[in-house]
Amino acid sequence: MATTWTLDPKHSELQFKVKHLMITNVTGTFKNFDLSVITDSADFKNANKIEFTADINSIDTNNEQRDTHLKSADFFDADTHPQLKFTSNNYVVNGNEGTLEGNLAIHGITKPVKLKVEKGGLVVVVTDKQRRVLQ
């Protein structure tokens, strides 16, 4: 039976770090993002579909002028492309590590990406007659 998993936004964060002018790093976050995973079992070992979105207008690099520039047509073009999106097409797990492959769409351009993933641990959540083991 397929199970759909969703992100707990109160216990999640999305951070990034980008090399700037080859001399320093710029760090930032996206404040609004979402993740859903569809599996055929009670764990993520056979995730069939993983989808992730982030709201471009929620970018925060702790510099309002830079954030405004990143949202402009020079970079993300948030008015035309308000989200970045990742959709998986292959997930392979081996113990606590694995790879996640899929398509990443940013600024209207979609490209294949391959990501390293690491299992952070397990949390058992019990809600209204449902028991979930999160990995």
N, C-alpha and C positions, 0 to 999 in steps of 0.2 A: 504494500500500500504506500503510495507516494505521500511524503510529508513535506510541507512547506515551512521553512525556517525564516524568521525575519530578525533584523538587527534590533538590539535594545539601545536606543539612542542615548539613554541616560548613562550607560556604561561603555560608550564607544567614542572614539575620536579618529579623525582623519588628518594626519600631518604629512607634510612634504618638506623636502630640502632640495634646493636648486643652486648649483654653482653660478655665481654672478661675476662677470668680468674676469673670470679665472683667478680671482684673488680672495673672494669671500663667499660664504654661503648665505642664502636667503631661506629662512624657514617660514612656514605658514600652516594654516589649517583651512579646511572647508567646514563651516559650522552646520550646514544642512546636507545630509547625504542619506542614502538608503541602500540596503542589501537584502536580497532574498536568495534562498538556496532551496532547490527541490531535490530530495533524495528518495530512494526506494527503501531505506531502512532507517533505524533510529540513530544513525550516526552519519558522518560525512564521507565515509569511505567510498561511497558510490554516488557522489553528487552529480545529478544529471544536468542541472542548469543552475548557474550562478549568475545573478545580475546585480550590478552595482551602478548607482547614479549619484552624482554630486551636483548641487546647485552652484553654478558659477558665481552668482551674486552673493554667495555666502563666503567667498574667499576672504581670508584675513591674514595679512603678513605683518601686522602691527605697524603699518604705514599707510594711512588713508590715500595719499597721493599715488603710491605704487599700486594699491588695490584698484583704484579707479582706472589706472592705466591698463592693468591686467584684464579688467572687464571690458575694455574698449575693443574696437575692431582691430587694433594693432596686435592683440593677443587672442583672448578667448571669444570676443565678440558676443558678450552675454545677451545683447538685445536680439540677435538672430539665432544664437545657439546657447540657450540658457542652462544646458546640462552637459556634463561629460558622462559617458556611459561605457561600461564594460559588460560584455556578455561572453560567458565561457563557451568553449567547444571541446575542451578536454581537461580532465582533472585526474592526476595520478598521485596517489599517496603511498609512502613507504615508511611505516613507523610514525615518527613525529615530524617528518619532512615530506615535501612533495613539490609538484609543479602544477601550475594552473595556466592554461593557454586559452586565449580568446581574442576578441576584437575590442579595441579601445577606440571610441569615437570622441574626438575633441575638435571643436571649431568646424564641424561639418566634414571632417576627414576621419575615416576609419582605417586603422592599421592593426595587424596582428601583433600581439605581445605574449611573452612567456614570463611568468612570475614565479619566484621561489616562494613557497608557503611553509609555515612552521606551526605546528600544533602547540597552542599555548596552555592547554589543560582542559579539564572537564568541569562543567557546572550542571547540577541536576535541578531542574525547575519544575515545580508541581503547581499547576493552575487548573481549576475547574475540571477535574477528572482527566487531565492530561499530564503525562509525565514525559519530560523531554531531557535528553542528555545532550548538552551543548559542548562541542569540541572546538 
